[in-house]
Amino acid sequence: MGILTREQDLMLAHRIEDLNIRQYTLNLLLNRGIFTVGDLVKREERHLREFDRFGPKCMEDVIQALAEVNLSLAKTDYANSR
């Protein structure tokens, strides 16, 4: 992701409920243990697409919501590289 601004860094601690995401998408993320913006940006698109019922509209929700706060999904899936 590169170097974060102070605002971006602070946003990572926010709960995903603070993002502008449809309730359906929000529920899918919460049910998979993604609770904070930091949890979400550690994931790659390919990882989220593996979730049951996580289709193109859900992906669009996530990408758009992160873009609104100048963040994006990971290019490398750090969540599973530990």
N, C-alpha and C positions, 0 to 999 in steps of 0.2 A: 504494500500500500504506500510505502514511502514515508516521508516525514509528515506528521500531522500538525495542524494548527492547534492552538490551545482549545478552541471551540470544538474541533473534531475530537480531540483527546477526551474532553469532558463528556461529549456525547456518548462515548463508548460505554460509560457506566449507566446510562439511562436504560430503563426497561423498554422492551420492544413495543409495549403499549403506547409509548410516547411518539412512535412513528405514525405516519399517515398510511396505515395498512388496513385493508378490509378485515372484518372480524373472522371470516372464514380462513384467510391466510394466517392471521394471527394465531388462531387456534391450532392450526397445523404445526406452526413453529413452536408454540408453547408445549404441545404434546410430544415434541421431539427434543425437549430440553433446551431450547434456545430461548433464553429469558432476557438477555441484554443485547444492546446494539453491538457490543464487543463480541458476544457469542456469535452473532449473525455475520459480522464482517470477516470472521475467521473461516467462513465456509465458502467453497467454490460453487458455482452454478450447478456443476455436475452432481455435487453432493445433495443439494436441495432437490434436484430433479428425481433423485432416488426415493424420496418420500412418497408414500401412497397418496394419491389424489392431489399431488402438488403439480399442477399443470402450468401452461403458458401464462394464464392470467395471474396466478399466484407469483410466478417469477417476475412478471411485469410489476406487480405490486411492490415486491421487495426492491427491485432495481430502482424504481421511481422514488420510493420512500427514502432509500439511502442517498440517492442523488440530491434530494431536497435538502439534505444535511451535509452535502459534499463528501459523501463516503461511497464505498462500493464493496462488492463481494471480493473475496480473496482471489488472487491468481493462483496461489498454491494453497492447498487445504491444510492449514496449520492445525486445525482441530483434530485431525486424524494422524498427524505426523509425530505425535508425542509417544 
